[in-house]
Amino acid sequence: MKKVLLSTLISAVLMLGLVAAAVAATPNPSPASPGYMVLPLQISKQWTTSTTAVVKFKAPFPCVLINVYATARASGGTTPTLTVDLKEGATSKLSTPINITAGTVSEGTLTATTRIADESVLSVDLAIGGTTPTWDDITVLVVLKRL
């Protein structure tokens, strides 16, 4: 009887450990997870001034915004600055616009409202500052999950 009880207890502890490890090891969705859409937005050429709605698109389905990333290939000028904002209509989907450093990928911080309605118009705004700033080949990556 002791062996059966001990064996059951050990099995239970091991199962709890495996469940905890599985939960901790999978913070990102599996490539096989249905409903995810990764939308790369390539904003080519050299940009020197702030631009509203440099990219516009309609949400293809009702979805939730999972994350937004942005990068720029190169920058020039004296102390160039660049922030990228993703908006649904006139409302930003980011807590603060993404600050970009050339050659690095920056991650956005989402607002509490990540739900996007079907056919909503989303746009990307660029805010460029500095003395004679230039920003080349900006990429924004939008990750959505279908509802």
Backbone as numpy.savetxt, mean C-alpha at the origin, in Angstrom:
# Nx Ny Nz CAx CAy CAz Cx Cy Cz
-3.37 -45.29 31.91 -4.20 -44.10 31.91 -3.33 -42.85 31.91
-2.23 -42.87 32.72 -1.34 -41.71 32.78 -0.72 -41.44 31.41
-0.35 -42.50 30.67 0.26 -42.34 29.36 -0.72 -41.69 28.38
-1.98 -42.09 28.41 -2.98 -41.54 27.51 -3.20 -40.06 27.84
-3.32 -39.74 29.14 -3.53 -38.36 29.55 -2.32 -37.50 29.19
-1.11 -38.00 29.46 0.12 -37.27 29.13 0.24 -37.08 27.62
-0.07 -38.11 26.86 0.01 -38.02 25.40 -1.00 -37.02 24.85
-2.21 -36.97 25.40 -3.23 -36.01 24.98 -2.80 -34.60 25.32
-2.25 -34.41 26.50 -1.78 -33.08 26.93 -0.65 -32.59 26.03
0.30 -33.46 25.73 1.41 -33.08 24.85 0.89 -32.73 23.46
-0.05 -33.52 22.93 -0.62 -33.23 21.62 -1.32 -31.88 21.59
-2.07 -31.58 22.66 -2.78 -30.31 22.75 -1.80 -29.14 22.77
-0.74 -29.26 23.54 0.26 -28.19 23.63 0.94 -27.99 22.28
1.29 -29.08 21.62 1.92 -28.98 20.31 0.97 -28.34 19.29
-0.30 -28.71 19.31 -1.26 -28.13 18.38 -1.41 -26.63 18.62
-1.46 -26.22 19.89 -1.56 -24.78 20.18 -0.33 -24.05 19.66
0.83 -24.65 19.83 2.07 -24.04 19.33 2.06 -23.91 17.82
1.57 -24.94 17.12 1.50 -24.89 15.66 0.51 -23.84 15.19
-0.63 -23.73 15.86 -1.62 -22.72 15.48 -1.04 -21.33 15.68
-0.38 -21.09 16.81 0.21 -19.78 17.07 1.30 -19.47 16.04
2.12 -20.48 15.70 3.17 -20.27 14.70 2.56 -19.98 13.33
1.48 -20.67 12.99 0.84 -20.45 11.70 0.26 -19.04 11.61
-0.36 -18.58 12.69 -0.94 -17.23 12.69 0.17 -16.20 12.59
1.24 -16.36 13.35 2.33 -15.38 13.34 3.09 -15.40 12.02
3.14 -16.54 11.35 3.93 -16.66 10.14 3.20 -16.20 8.88
1.93 -15.83 8.98 1.17 -15.48 7.78 0.50 -14.11 7.88
1.27 -13.04 8.13 0.64 -11.73 8.17 0.27 -11.21 6.78
0.90 -11.73 5.75 0.61 -11.32 4.38 -0.26 -12.37 3.71
-1.13 -11.95 2.79 -1.98 -12.95 2.13 -1.16 -13.88 1.25
-1.64 -15.09 1.14 -1.01 -16.07 0.28 -1.19 -15.65 -1.18
-0.23 -15.97 -2.05 -0.42 -15.68 -3.48 -1.68 -16.35 -4.05
-2.14 -17.41 -3.39 -3.33 -18.11 -3.85 -4.62 -17.49 -3.31
-4.52 -16.49 -2.44 -5.71 -15.87 -1.87 -6.50 -15.16 -2.96
-7.79 -15.43 -3.06 -8.58 -14.80 -4.11 -8.94 -13.35 -3.77
-9.16 -12.56 -4.80 -9.71 -11.23 -4.60 -8.72 -10.09 -4.45
-7.41 -10.37 -4.43 -6.43 -9.30 -4.29 -6.05 -8.75 -5.67
-5.86 -7.45 -5.73 -5.44 -6.80 -6.97 -4.28 -5.86 -6.65
-3.17 -6.07 -7.30 -2.00 -5.20 -7.16 -1.96 -4.33 -8.40
-2.10 -3.03 -8.20 -2.23 -2.10 -9.30 -1.02 -1.17 -9.36
-0.04 -1.45 -10.24 1.11 -0.55 -10.38 0.77 0.63 -11.28
1.04 1.82 -10.81 0.79 3.04 -11.59 2.13 3.68 -11.90
2.55 3.60 -13.14 3.84 4.16 -13.56 3.61 5.58 -14.08
4.23 6.54 -13.41 4.10 7.95 -13.80 5.45 8.36 -14.40
5.57 8.14 -15.70 6.84 8.32 -16.40 7.14 9.78 -16.68
8.35 10.06 -17.03 8.95 11.34 -17.43 9.46 12.09 -16.21
9.93 13.28 -16.45 10.45 14.12 -15.37 9.37 15.10 -14.90
9.18 15.19 -13.61 8.17 16.07 -13.01 8.87 17.18 -12.24
8.39 18.42 -12.43 9.04 19.58 -11.78 8.07 20.41 -10.95
6.77 20.18 -11.10 5.78 20.96 -10.34 4.71 20.03 -9.77
4.07 20.51 -8.72 2.97 19.76 -8.12 1.87 19.56 -9.15
1.25 18.40 -9.12 0.22 18.07 -10.09 -0.92 17.34 -9.38
-2.13 17.83 -9.58 -3.32 17.19 -9.03 -3.85 16.18 -10.04
-4.23 15.02 -9.54 -4.81 13.95 -10.37 -3.91 13.60 -11.55
-2.64 13.36 -11.26 -1.70 12.96 -12.31 -2.10 11.60 -12.89
-2.79 10.80 -12.09 -3.36 9.53 -12.53 -4.78 9.48 -11.98
-5.73 9.04 -12.81 -7.12 8.83 -12.37 -7.58 7.48 -12.88
-8.34 6.77 -12.03 -8.92 5.50 -12.46 -10.15 5.21 -11.62
-11.02 4.35 -12.14 -12.21 3.94 -11.41 -11.95 2.60 -10.75
-12.42 2.46 -9.52 -12.32 1.17 -8.83 -13.16 0.17 -9.63
-12.58 -0.96 -10.03 -13.30 -1.91 -10.88 -14.37 -2.71 -10.15
-14.37 -2.63 -8.81 -15.32 -3.37 -7.99 -15.28 -2.78 -6.58
-16.28 -3.05 -5.74 -16.18 -2.59 -4.35 -15.01 -3.31 -3.69
-14.20 -2.58 -2.94 -12.99 -3.18 -2.40 -12.54 -2.47 -1.12
-11.49 -3.01 -0.55 -10.84 -2.43 0.61 -9.40 -2.12 0.19
-8.93 -0.96 0.56 -7.54 -0.58 0.29 -6.66 -1.28 1.33
-5.72 -2.09 0.86 -4.83 -2.83 1.75 -3.58 -2.01 2.05
-2.98 -1.40 1.02 -1.82 -0.55 1.24 -1.48 0.23 -0.03
-0.61 1.22 0.15 -0.12 2.05 -0.95 1.38 2.22 -0.73
2.15 2.02 -1.80 3.60 2.21 -1.76 3.97 3.19 -2.88
5.07 3.90 -2.71 5.51 4.82 -3.76 7.03 4.90 -3.78
7.55 5.19 -4.98 8.99 5.36 -5.16 9.23 6.28 -6.36
10.43 6.81 -6.45 10.85 7.58 -7.62 12.26 7.12 -7.96
12.55 7.02 -9.25 13.86 6.53 -9.68 14.97 7.50 -9.31
14.75 8.79 -9.52 15.82 9.78 -9.27 15.20 11.14 -8.97
16.00 11.99 -8.31 15.58 13.37 -8.05 16.77 14.29 -8.29
16.47 15.57 -8.51 17.52 16.56 -8.73 17.09 17.90 -8.18
17.98 18.86 -8.26 17.69 20.19 -7.72 18.24 20.32 -6.31
17.94 21.44 -5.69 18.39 21.69 -4.32 17.27 21.33 -3.36
17.55 20.40 -2.47 16.60 19.86 -1.48 15.22 19.59 -2.07
15.14 18.72 -3.09 13.84 18.41 -3.68 12.98 17.60 -2.69
11.70 17.88 -2.67 10.77 17.12 -1.84 9.63 16.62 -2.72
9.11 15.46 -2.36 7.99 14.89 -3.09 7.11 14.14 -2.11
5.81 14.44 -2.15 4.83 13.63 -1.43 3.79 13.16 -2.43
3.28 11.96 -2.17 2.29 11.33 -3.03 1.05 11.08 -2.18
-0.11 11.42 -2.72 -1.37 11.20 -2.00 -2.33 10.44 -2.90
-3.06 9.49 -2.33 -4.10 8.75 -3.04 -5.44 9.22 -2.51
-6.32 9.67 -3.41 -7.61 10.20 -3.00 -8.76 9.45 -3.66
-9.84 9.32 -2.91 -11.11 8.84 -3.45 -12.00 10.08 -3.52
-12.25 10.54 -4.73 -12.91 11.83 -4.88 -11.97 12.91 -4.35
-12.43 13.71 -3.39 -11.60 14.76 -2.79 -11.00 14.34 -1.45
-11.27 13.09 -1.02 -10.86 12.63 0.31 -9.63 11.73 0.22
-8.60 12.09 0.98 -7.38 11.28 1.00 -7.65 9.93 1.67
-7.05 8.89 1.14 -7.12 7.57 1.74 -5.91 7.30 2.64
-5.01 8.29 2.73 -3.81 8.18 3.56 -3.89 9.15 4.74
-3.38 8.73 5.89 -3.34 9.62 7.06 -2.52 10.86 6.75
-1.39 10.66 6.11 -0.55 11.76 5.60 -0.01 11.31 4.26
0.25 12.25 3.34 0.84 11.85 2.07 2.18 11.13 2.29
2.54 10.29 1.34 3.78 9.51 1.43 4.96 10.40 1.05
5.94 10.54 1.95 7.18 11.27 1.65 8.12 10.34 0.90
8.65 10.82 -0.22 9.48 9.99 -1.08 10.94 10.42 -1.01
11.81 9.45 -0.94 13.25 9.64 -1.12 13.61 8.84 -2.36
14.31 9.47 -3.30 14.63 8.79 -4.56 15.36 7.47 -4.31
14.94 6.46 -5.05 15.60 5.17 -4.98 15.14 4.27 -3.85
14.23 4.72 -3.00 13.71 3.88 -1.93 12.20 3.74 -2.08
11.65 2.68 -1.52 10.21 2.47 -1.56 9.64 2.90 -0.21
8.65 3.78 -0.25 8.01 4.27 0.97 6.60 3.72 1.06
6.17 3.43 2.27 4.85 2.84 2.51 3.92 3.88 3.10
2.68 3.89 2.64 1.69 4.82 3.14 1.04 4.33 4.42
0.50 5.28 5.19 -0.29 4.95 6.38 -1.74 5.27 6.04
-2.58 4.25 6.09 -3.96 4.40 5.67 -4.82 5.10 6.71
-5.88 5.74 6.25 -6.87 6.30 7.17 -7.71 5.16 7.72
-8.59 5.47 8.65 -9.46 4.45 9.22 -10.49 3.95 8.21
-10.79 4.76 7.21 -11.79 4.38 6.20 -11.08 3.86 4.96
-10.97 2.54 4.86 -10.26 1.94 3.73 -11.19 1.37 2.68
-12.48 1.37 2.97 -13.46 0.82 2.02 -13.60 1.77 0.82
-13.65 1.19 -0.38 -13.81 1.96 -1.62 -15.03 1.41 -2.35
-15.93 2.31 -2.70 -17.17 1.90 -3.38 -16.89 1.54 -4.84
-17.74 0.69 -5.39 -17.65 0.31 -6.79 -17.76 1.56 -7.67
-16.89 1.65 -8.66 -16.86 2.76 -9.62 -16.42 4.09 -9.02
-15.88 4.09 -7.80 -15.34 5.33 -7.24 -14.13 5.77 -8.05
-13.98 7.07 -8.21 -12.83 7.61 -8.93 -11.71 7.84 -7.92
-10.58 7.20 -8.18 -9.38 7.37 -7.35 -8.36 8.17 -8.15
-7.59 8.98 -7.45 -6.58 9.79 -8.14 -5.32 9.88 -7.29
-4.22 10.17 -7.97 -2.92 10.35 -7.32 -2.50 11.80 -7.50
-2.16 12.45 -6.39 -1.66 13.83 -6.41 -0.18 13.85 -6.06
0.58 14.68 -6.75 2.00 14.88 -6.45 2.19 16.28 -5.89
2.90 16.40 -4.78 3.28 17.70 -4.23 4.81 17.77 -4.26
5.32 18.67 -5.10 6.76 18.78 -5.32 7.25 20.12 -4.79
8.35 20.09 -4.05 8.92 21.31 -3.50 10.43 21.32 -3.62
11.05 22.42 -3.20 12.50 22.57 -3.28 12.86 23.64 -4.30
14.16 23.83 -4.50 14.64 24.80 -5.48 14.95 24.06 -6.78
14.29 24.41 -7.85 14.36 23.72 -9.15 14.35 22.19 -9.01
13.30 21.67 -8.37 13.25 20.22 -8.14 12.91 19.45 -9.41
13.43 18.25 -9.51 13.05 17.32 -10.57 12.88 15.94 -9.94
11.87 15.23 -10.38 11.61 13.86 -9.95 11.34 13.03 -11.20
12.03 11.90 -11.30 11.94 11.07 -12.50 11.27 9.73 -12.20
10.37 9.34 -13.09 9.79 8.01 -13.11 9.26 7.58 -11.74
8.14 8.14 -11.38 7.49 7.86 -10.10 6.58 6.64 -10.29
6.61 5.74 -9.32 5.75 4.55 -9.35 4.94 4.51 -8.06
3.64 4.30 -8.20 2.74 4.13 -7.07 2.13 2.73 -7.18
2.19 1.96 -6.10 1.64 0.62 -6.09 0.44 0.59 -5.14
-0.72 0.28 -5.67 -1.96 0.26 -4.88 -2.39 -1.21 -4.74
-2.62 -1.63 -3.50 -3.04 -3.01 -3.23 -4.48 -2.98 -2.73
-5.37 -3.69 -3.44 -6.80 -3.71 -3.13 -7.25 -5.14 -2.88
-8.33 -5.28 -2.11 -8.96 -6.60 -1.93 -10.44 -6.45 -2.22
-10.90 -7.28 -3.13 -12.31 -7.25 -3.55 -13.22 -7.65 -2.38
-14.35 -6.93 -2.26 -15.33 -7.29 -1.23 -16.34 -8.27 -1.77
